[in-house]
Amino acid sequence: MLSVSLLAAIISLFITPPSKELLHQIDWKTLATLFMLLSVLEGFKKENIFSPLLQKTSRLSSMKFLTCFFVYSVFLSSMFVTNDVSLIIFVPLTIILFRAGGKEKYILPVLTFENIAAIRGSLLTPFGSPQNLFLFSQSGISAPSFILMMCPLWIFSAALLFVFISFLYRKNSHERIIIEEKNVCTAWEPERRKKRILYLVLFALIITTIVTRTKFWPYVTLAVALALLIFDRHILRQTDYVLLLTFLCFFVFSSSICANPAISTFLKEHVGGHEYIWSILLSQVISNVPASIVLWPFTTNLRALIYGLDSAGLCSIIGSLASVINLRIYIREYPGNGWKFIKTFTWISLIFFAIVVLPQLWLILKF
C-alpha cells in the first residue's frame, strides 16, 4: 500500500510541479490527528488500558453474541470517534479474545464485518469519517439535515450486518467460546497508574479536538507529542509511521491532480451529474478521503457524492483508508498473511456493496 501511494505521489508531482500551494492543500489536520491517535493507542496497549473491557467480554460464551458485541461496538462508536479510531480500539481486542478462545478461524470474517461496520456506522454523523467532515464543512449543510440524509443508509446497514453475522454462524448459532481471563487480561500495576491516567487524558483531549473541530489542533498535536516525549518517549518509536506516510502520499497525489488545469477542466465537464459513479471508481485508485477533495469542487449533488464515497470502501481495501488501518493491524499480528485478509475482505464486502448500491441509487434519484 505504501509502495502504491508513494508511486502515485511521485507521478502526480511530474504532472503538477510542487509548489507552496501544494503544501497548504494537504490535509495536515487529518495527518496530525492520526499521529496522535496511533501514538496514544500504542500507549493504551502498553498499559493494558482495555483490561477491564477484556474481562467483561471474556465472560461472553456465545460466539454469535460476542461477534455482535464487537461489530456493533465498532458500528456505534465510529459515529463519534471516527471509523479509523473505532477499528484501532476494537480490532486488537477481537484478535486477543478469539485467539485466546481458540476461534482464530473466525477472525478474518469478523474483522471484515467490523470493517464494514466502521464504514457504514460512521456515515451517519458529520464527524464520523474524514470525508464526511470535509464535505460537511465545505457544503454548509446543517448537522440535522446531514444526519437525516444519511439515516436510511445507516439503518439498512445495521440490519444487513446482523444478517451477515447470522449467516456466518448458520451451522451452529449456539456455538460456544471458552475464554480464561488469565489468558487475555493482565492485572493493572499500581505503580503505573499515572501512565494510565496520562493516556486517558490525552485520548479525551484528542477526541475533544476531533468533535469540536477546533482551529487550535496544531497546539494540541504539539502538546500530545511533548507529553509523550517527556513521560514515555519509547511510544513514539512504536507509532505506525508507515501508515502516516501512506496517508501523506495519497494527499499529495490528490492535491497535485486538482492543481493541474487540464485534469481540472476534464473533471468539471464530466463529474457533475455523475458524482455517484465517479466517487466510487476514483476511490478505488486514491481512496475516498483524497477522492472527496478531488471531486468536491466539481460536484452538483452532495447526496450522490457522499453516498458514493461512504460506499467506496466496500469495494476494495484501497477504497477507504480505514480499511488500510485494519489491514495494518492484522498484519502486525499475523505477518505475511496480508493476502488472506484482502481476499476475505474483498468477497464479503463486495457482496455487501452489491446489496446496498442500488437502493442508494434509488434514494439519489428520488431526492
N, C-alpha and C positions, 0 to 999 in steps of 0.2 A: 504494500500500500504506500509506503514511504517512497519507494522507487518510482511508482506511477505518478504520485503527486509531484515529486521533485522534477521528473522529466517534463510533466505538463507545465510547471512553473518556468523552467528554463526555456522551453519552446515559446511560451507566451511572451517572454522578455525579448525575443527576437522579432515577434510580431509587433509589439509596442515597447520601444526602448524605455528603460526605467527612468523615473523622474520623482521629484518631491511629491507630486500629486499621488503617485502610486503608494507612497508610504502613508499618506493621510487616508487613503481609501481602504487600507487593510483594517479588518475589524479587530483592533488591538484589545478592545474590551472583552470580547469572547475569549481571546487567547489568554488574557490575564486571569479571567475567571476560571478557565480550565486549569491553568497552572496552580492557582490557589486550591482548587478542589482536589486535584490529583495529589498535591503535596500533603494537604491536611488529612485526606482519607488514607494515605500511607501511614500517617501517624495514628489514625484510628485502628488500623490493622496491627501496628506495632504494640499499641497499648491495650489491645483487646477490648475496645470500646463497645463492640457489639456482643460481648459475652452474655449480658442479661437477655438479649433478644434470642441468642442461640439457645439459651437454657429453656426459654418458653417454647420455641419452635421444635426443639428436640423432643418435646413431650407429645407432639402430634404423631399419631401412629398410622394414620391413613395416608397413602401415597397421593391419592387424588385430592384430599383436603390440604395436604402440605403443599402440593403444586399450586392449588388455587390460592393459598395464602401468599405464596411468593409472587405469582403472576399478578394478582390483583393489588398487592402491595406496591409493585412497580407501576401498575396502571394508575393507581390513585395518587401515589407520591409524585409521579412525573409531572402532574399538573402544577405542582407548587415548587419543586426543586429542580425542574427541567429533566428531560429524558436521559441526558448524559449522567446526571448525578444519581438518579434512581437506579440505573444499571450498575454504577460504581458501588452503590451501597448493597444491593441485594444479590447480584450475581456471585460475588465471592462467598456470601452466606449460603447460597444454594449449593455451590460446589462442595463446601465443607460438610454440610448435612447429608447430601446424597452420597458423598464418598464415605462418610462415617457409617451410614446405614447400609452400605453395600449395594446401592442402587445407581451406580455410575452409568448403567446402560440408558438411563432416562435423562442424563444431564444435557445432552445435545438438544433433544426436542424441547425440554423445559426451558433451556436458555433461549431457544428460538421463540418460544411463547412469551418469555419475558421481554425479548427484543421487540416483538410485535406490540406487547403491552406498553412499552415505553414510547413507541412511535405513535400509537393510537390513543393512549391515555393523555399524552402531553398536548395533543392538538386542541383540547377544549379551551385552554387559557392562553392569553396573550404572551405570558412568560414561560409557557411550557417547553418551548424549544427556541433555539437561536433564530430560526427563520420566522417563527410566529412573532417573536419580539421585534425583529427588524421590520416586518410588514405592518405590524400594529403601530409602531412609531411613525412609519412613513405614510401610512394611509390616513391617519387621523380618525379612524373608526373608534367608536366608544367601546369600552370593555363589555357592557351588557350585549351590545349588538354583535360583537365578535363571538362571545360565548353562545349566543342564540344561533348564529350561523354555523357553528361547529358542533352543536349539541346532537343533531341526528347521527353524525358520523361516530361520535363518542359512544352513544347508547348502543348502536348497532354493533360496534366493535367489542364492547363489553360482553354482549350476549354471544357473539361469534367465538370469542376466546373460550367461553365455557364449553361450547360445542367441540372445539378442538381438543380441550383437555379431556373431555368425556370420551372422545374417540381414542385418545392415547391409551386410556385405561379400560377400553371396551371389553377386553377379555377377562379382566378381573377388577371391577370397580371398587372392590373392598381390599385390594392389595395392601398389605401392612408393611411398615418400616419400623425397625427397632434401632434406636439410637441411644447409646450410653453417653450421658452428659460429660463424663470424664474424657471421652474421645473428641469432643468438639468444644468444650468450654474450659478456659484457663482462668483460674482464680485471679482476681484483681490483687495486685501487690499494693499494700497500704502506702509504701514509700513512693509509689509512682502516681499518687493521687493528683499532685499538682500538674503533672504532664497531661493527665486525662482532662482535667478542668481546662487547661490551656487549649487543647484541641477542640473541646466542645464550644468554648468561647469563640475561637477562630471560625469554626464551622457556622455558628449562629451569625457571626459578622458577615461571612460570605453570602449566606442565604439572604440576609437583610439587604445586602448590596444588590443582589440579583432582583429581588422582589420590588425594591423601591426605585430601581433604575437610577440610582444616584450618580451625579456627574463627578463625584469625588472618588470613583472607583480606582484611579491611579494611586491615590494615597492609601486606600485600603489594601491594594496589592503590595505596596511598599511596606506597610505595617505588618502584613502577614509574613512577607519574606524576611523582614528584620526579626520578628518574633521567633521564626523557625531557626534563623541563623544564630540567634543568641541562646535559645533554650534547647534546640535539638537539630543541630546542623546536619547530622547524618541523614535526616529525612530528605533533605534537598538533593542528596546524591541518588536517592531511590525514586525520585519523581520520573514519570514516564515522558522524557523529553523527545523520544521518537514520535509519540502521538502529537505533541505540541508542534514539532517540525512539520508533520503531515498536515495539520490544520493550517499552518502558516503558508505552506506551498499552495494549498488549494485557494487561499485568499489572494495570494499573488497572482495566480492564474486568472481568477475571476475579475480582479481589478484591471489586469492588463488587457484582457479581452474587451471589457467595456470601454476602455480608453481608445481602442482602435476605430477610426472613423468608418472604414468600410464595413467592419463587423457590426458596428452600431447601427449603420443605415440598413443593413440586411435584417437585423433583429426588429427594427422599427417597422419594417414593411411586412414581416411575417408572424410576429408574436401576437399582436393584437387580434383578439377573437379566437385564438388557438392556444391560450395560456395553459389549459389543462394538459394537453399532449406535450407541449414544449417543456413544461415544468417536470413532467415525469421522465421524458427522454434525456433532457440535459442533465438532470440529477444523476443519471447513470454514468455520466462522464466526469462530472466535477463535484457531485453530491449536492444535497438540497440546500444547504446553507449558502454556498457560493452561487448556486443557481438562482436563489431568491434575489441576491444582489445584482446579478446579471440581468434578470428578466423584469424586475420591478419597474425600471424607467420606461419600459415599452408595453406595459400591460394596460388593458382597459377593463378587466374583470377581476377584481380581488378574489372573489369566491373561487373562480376557476383556478387561479394561480395557487392559492393556498391549499385547496383540495388536492391539487396535483403534487405540490411539494410535500404535504403531510402524508402522501401515499407512496411517494417515490422510494422511500426506504424499505418498502415491502418487496421491491423487485430485485435488489442486489445489495451486497454488503456496502458498496461504494455509494449507494443511493442516500444513505444517512450517515453522518459522522458518529451518531450514537451507536450504530452497528459496528463501526470500526473500533470504538471503545470496547464493546462487548467482545469482539474478536481478540483484541489485545489482552483482555483479562483472561480469556480462556487459554490463549497460547502461553501465557505466563505460568499457568497451572499444568498445561499439557503441551510442552514444547514439541514441535514437529507435527502436530495434529490440526494445523490450520485448515487444510483442505477438507477434513472431515466436518469441521464446523461449517465451512462455506457451503458444502453440498447439502447438509441437513437444513441449514438456514434457508437456502435458496428454494428448495422444493416446497417446504412448508409455507414460507412467506408468499411465494408465487400463487399458491392455492388461495391463501387469504386475500391476496390482491385481486385475483380473478373474481372473487365473490363480491368485493366491495366496489370495484371500479365502475361498473355500470350503474348501480344505484346512485353513486356520487355524480355521475354524468347527468342522470335524470334530474337531480337536485339543481345542478348548474343551469340546465336548460329551462327548468321550471321557474327559477328565481332570477 
